[in-house]
Amino acid sequence: MAEPTLHTHGTGTGTGTGTGTGSGTETETGCGSAGTGGGPSAGGSPPARAPLAHRATELAAAAVPGPAGVRLAERPFLTQVNLRLRVIGRTDPGRFTLGGPDPLRLPRTPNTVCRSRERTALWLGPDEWLLLAPEWTADQLTGELRAALRTATADQLVSAVTDVSANRAVLELTGGRAREVLAKVCPLDLHPRVFGPGNCAQTPLAGVQVLLMAREPDGTGDSDEGERDGGFRLFVRPSFADFVVDWLLDAMAEYAPGPEPSEPRAADAEAATPTSPGPWQRPEQSEQPARPAPFPVA
C-alpha cells in the first residue's frame, strides 16, 4: 500500500493522516474489487485476482431475470482512492475540484455523491472522501489529485492521498427487487425518496460494516435493469465478502422462479381414473347400501 502523501501550503504547520488496508496481492495500480481474475501484473508476477472470483459462477446462476428480478455480481478491480483534506482558513474544502478532461467536484453534504463522466466522489466524513474511477487508473487519479493539491491556494492545507483499491471488494445489486432484498439485511430506510441515486452511507449489513451507494439508472431501457432504479453498489472488506454474499443470496432466494409444472404421465393419468373396487377393496361410501332407519317413520 502506498504511503500517504502529505502536502502543506501557505503559512503555519499542520499534520494530515490517511490510511488504507487491504488483503491479497496489490499491484502498482491496486486491485481487489470484484469479478474474475486478470488485469495488469508487473515483472512476471501472477495476474491479480478479485476477492470473489471463485464465486462468479454461483452468482451468475443465482440471478433472477426479468423486470421483477434481482442480480448480484462483482465489479472487478475498481480504482478506489481515499482523500483526506483539511483546510485551515477561509477556503472550503468542498470547493476543491479535480480538473482535467473529466472535472470532479467533492460533495459537501453528508452522505451524498458527486459524479463526473467516469469518476465518482463519495462523502465519508467532514474531511474525507472516497474517489472511484475505472479499473487500473489509480496511478493516473492519484497523480492528478496530488498535482491539484500542490496548486491549491489556502491559508493552510493538509492532505493525504492513498490508493485503497485493494481495501474493499465491490458488489453490485441490481434489478427490480434489489431494494426488497437489501431491506432484509440492512437497517437503513431504503425508500427511493430517502435513499436514491446521489446518496451513500456507511452502515451495518448483516452485522458487517459496509459502504453503500445508490447507483444511477442506466437509462438504456433494458427491461431487466429497468430505468427507474439503478440498484446499489456495496463496498465490503475482502475478509467479510463471502459472508455478505451468503446473506444476499439467501435473501434473493425468495424471488427465484419455482419449477415448471410438468405434464402428467400416461401411467399417472391411468392410475388416477376411478375403477370399480375389487373383492379385496372396501367399497366407496356412495356404493354402500343404505341403512334402515332405527325407528319407524309415520
C-alpha positions in Angstrom: 0.0 0.0 0.0 1.4 3.4 -1.0 2.4 5.6 1.9 0.1 8.7 2.4 1.4 11.8 0.8 1.4 15.0 2.8 1.2 18.4 1.3 1.3 21.7 3.2 0.8 25.2 1.7 0.8 28.7 3.0 1.8 29.6 6.5 1.6 27.7 9.7 2.0 24.0 10.4 -0.3 21.0 10.4 -0.4 17.3 10.0 -2.7 15.0 7.9 -3.2 11.3 8.1 -4.7 8.9 5.6 -4.6 5.1 5.9 -5.7 2.2 3.9 -5.5 -1.5 4.4 -6.1 -4.4 2.1 -5.7 -8.1 1.7 -4.2 -10.1 -1.1 -1.6 -9.0 -3.6 -1.8 -5.4 -4.6 -0.3 -4.3 -7.9 1.1 -0.8 -8.6 -2.4 0.4 -9.6 -4.2 -1.5 -6.9 -6.6 -4.5 -7.2 -9.3 -6.2 -5.3 -12.8 -5.2 -6.1 -14.8 -7.9 -7.9 -15.2 -10.1 -10.8 -12.8 -12.7 -12.2 -9.1 -12.8 -12.1 -6.9 -10.9 -14.5 -5.5 -7.5 -15.2 -2.1 -5.9 -15.3 0.8 -7.5 -13.5 4.3 -6.3 -13.1 7.6 -8.2 -13.6 6.1 -11.6 -14.3 4.1 -11.7 -11.1 0.8 -13.7 -11.2 -2.2 -11.8 -12.5 -4.4 -10.0 -10.0 -7.3 -12.0 -8.7 -10.5 -10.5 -7.3 -11.6 -11.5 -3.8 -14.8 -13.2 -5.0 -13.6 -14.6 -8.3 -14.2 -18.2 -7.0 -18.0 -17.4 -6.7 -18.6 -15.9 -10.1 -20.4 -19.0 -11.5 -22.6 -19.2 -8.4 -23.6 -15.6 -8.6 -24.5 -15.9 -12.3 -26.6 -18.9 -11.6 -28.5 -17.2 -8.7 -29.6 -14.3 -10.9 -33.4 -13.9 -11.2 -34.1 -12.5 -14.7 -36.9 -10.1 -15.7 -38.0 -6.7 -14.6 -39.0 -8.0 -11.2 -35.8 -10.0 -10.8 -32.6 -9.4 -9.0 -28.9 -9.9 -9.8 -25.7 -9.9 -7.6 -22.3 -9.5 -9.3 -18.8 -8.4 -8.6 -17.2 -5.2 -10.1 -13.6 -6.2 -10.8 -10.7 -4.0 -9.9 -12.5 -0.7 -9.5 -10.0 2.1 -8.7 -10.5 3.5 -5.2 -8.6 6.4 -3.8 -9.1 7.8 -0.3 -8.7 11.6 0.0 -8.2 13.4 3.4 -8.3 17.1 3.0 -8.2 19.6 5.9 -8.2 23.3 5.3 -7.5 25.9 8.0 -8.6 29.3 6.9 -11.4 30.7 4.7 -11.2 28.1 1.9 -14.0 25.5 1.9 -12.6 22.0 1.1 -15.9 21.3 -0.6 -15.0 23.8 -3.3 -12.0 21.7 -4.3 -12.4 20.5 -7.8 -10.3 17.9 -9.6 -9.7 19.4 -13.0 -8.6 17.9 -16.3 -10.7 16.5 -19.1 -13.1 14.9 -16.6 -13.5 17.5 -13.7 -14.9 16.2 -10.5 -16.3 18.2 -7.5 -16.1 17.0 -3.9 -19.6 16.6 -2.3 -20.2 19.0 0.6 -23.4 17.5 2.0 -23.0 14.4 4.3 -23.8 11.0 2.7 -24.0 12.4 -0.8 -22.2 11.6 -4.1 -20.9 13.8 -6.9 -20.2 12.3 -10.3 -18.4 13.2 -13.5 -18.3 11.3 -16.7 -16.2 8.4 -15.4 -15.4 9.3 -11.8 -17.4 9.4 -8.6 -16.7 11.1 -5.2 -18.4 9.8 -2.1 -18.6 11.8 1.2 -17.2 9.8 4.1 -16.7 12.5 6.7 -16.1 16.3 7.1 -12.6 15.9 5.7 -12.7 12.5 4.0 -13.8 11.3 0.6 -13.6 8.1 -1.5 -12.9 8.7 -5.2 -13.8 6.0 -7.7 -12.5 5.6 -11.2 -12.3 3.0 -14.0 -10.2 -0.1 -13.5 -6.4 0.2 -13.3 -6.3 4.0 -13.3 -5.2 4.6 -9.7 -1.8 6.0 -10.8 -3.5 8.5 -13.0 -6.0 9.5 -10.4 -3.6 9.9 -7.5 -1.2 11.9 -9.8 -3.9 14.3 -10.8 -5.0 14.7 -7.2 -1.6 15.5 -5.9 -1.0 17.9 -8.8 -4.2 19.7 -8.0 -3.4 19.9 -4.3 0.0 21.3 -5.0 -1.6 24.2 -6.9 -4.4 24.8 -4.4 -4.4 28.1 -2.6 -5.4 28.2 1.1 -4.2 29.7 4.3 -3.2 26.2 5.3 -4.0 22.9 3.5 -3.1 19.5 4.7 -3.9 16.4 2.6 -3.3 12.7 2.2 -3.9 10.7 -1.0 -4.0 6.9 -0.6 -4.7 4.2 -3.1 -7.1 1.8 -1.3 -8.2 -0.2 -4.3 -7.4 -3.5 -2.5 -9.2 -2.3 0.7 -12.7 -3.3 -0.3 -14.4 -5.8 -2.5 -17.2 -4.3 -4.6 -20.6 -5.9 -5.2 -23.4 -4.6 -7.4 -27.0 -5.5 -6.6 -29.4 -4.6 -9.4 -32.9 -5.5 -10.6 -36.5 -4.6 -9.7 -36.3 -6.5 -6.4 -32.9 -5.1 -5.3 -34.4 -2.8 -2.7 -36.5 -5.6 -1.2 -33.5 -7.9 -1.0 -31.3 -5.2 0.6 -34.0 -4.2 3.1 -33.9 -7.8 4.6 -30.3 -7.3 5.8 -29.8 -3.5 6.1 -31.4 -1.3 8.8 -31.4 1.9 6.6 -34.6 3.4 5.2 -34.2 2.4 1.6 -37.2 4.1 0.2 -36.3 5.9 -3.1 -37.4 9.2 -1.7 -34.9 8.8 1.2 -32.0 6.8 -0.3 -31.9 7.2 -4.1 -29.3 8.0 -6.7 -26.8 10.6 -5.3 -26.8 9.1 -1.7 -24.3 6.9 0.1 -24.0 5.7 3.7 -21.8 3.6 5.9 -24.0 1.1 7.6 -24.0 -2.4 9.1 -25.3 -5.1 6.7 -25.9 -8.5 8.3 -23.7 -7.3 11.1 -20.8 -6.3 8.8 -19.8 -2.7 8.2 -20.2 -1.7 4.5 -20.2 1.4 2.4 -23.5 1.5 0.4 -24.1 3.7 -2.6 -27.3 4.0 -4.7 -26.5 3.8 -8.4 -27.9 6.0 -11.2 -30.3 4.3 -13.6 -28.5 3.1 -16.7 -31.1 4.7 -18.9 -30.8 2.1 -21.6 -34.4 1.0 -21.4 -33.3 -2.6 -20.8 -36.3 -4.2 -19.1 -34.0 -6.4 -17.0 -32.2 -3.5 -15.4 -35.1 -1.0 -15.5 -34.9 2.7 -16.0 -36.5 3.6 -12.7 -33.8 2.2 -10.4 -30.1 1.6 -10.9 -29.6 -0.7 -8.0 -26.8 -0.5 -5.4 -23.1 -0.8 -5.1 -21.7 -2.3 -1.9 -18.1 -1.9 -0.6 -17.1 -4.5 1.9 -13.8 -5.7 3.4 -12.5 -8.7 1.4 -12.3 -10.9 4.5 -16.1 -10.4 5.0 -17.1 -10.6 1.3 -18.1 -14.3 1.3 -20.2 -13.8 4.4 -22.1 -10.8 2.9 -22.6 -12.7 -0.4 -24.1 -15.7 1.5 -26.6 -13.4 3.2 -27.6 -11.6 0.0 -28.0 -14.9 -1.9 -30.3 -16.2 0.9 -32.4 -13.0 0.7 -32.6 -13.4 -3.1 -33.8 -17.0 -3.0 -37.4 -15.9 -2.3 -37.7 -14.4 -5.8 -36.2 -17.3 -7.6 -38.7 -18.9 -10.0 -40.2 -22.2 -9.0 -40.0 -25.4 -11.0 -42.1 -25.5 -14.2 -45.3 -27.7 -13.9 -44.8 -30.9 -15.9 -47.4 -32.8 -18.0 -48.9 -35.8 -16.2 -47.5 -39.1 -17.4 -49.9 -41.6 -19.1 -49.3 -44.1 -16.3 -50.2 -41.5 -13.7 -53.3 -40.5 -15.6 -54.5 -44.1 -15.8 -53.9 -44.6 -12.1 -56.0 -41.6 -11.4 -59.0 -42.9 -13.4 -61.7 -44.3 -11.0 -62.4 -48.0 -11.4 -64.8 -50.5 -9.8 -63.5 -51.9 -6.5 -62.1 -55.4 -6.4 -63.2 -58.0 -3.9 -60.3 -57.1 -1.6 -61.1 -53.3 -1.7 -63.6 -51.5 0.5 -66.4 -50.1 -1.5 -66.8 -46.3 -1.7 -69.2 -44.6 0.6 -71.6 -43.9 -2.3 -71.7 -47.6 -3.1 -72.6 -48.8 0.4 -76.3 -49.9 0.8 -78.5 -47.5 2.7 -79.1 -48.5 6.4 -82.7 -48.8 7.6 -83.9 -46.0 10.0 -83.7 -47.0 13.6 -87.3 -46.1 14.3 -90.3 -46.5 12.1 -91.3 -43.4 10.3 -95.0 -42.4 10.5 
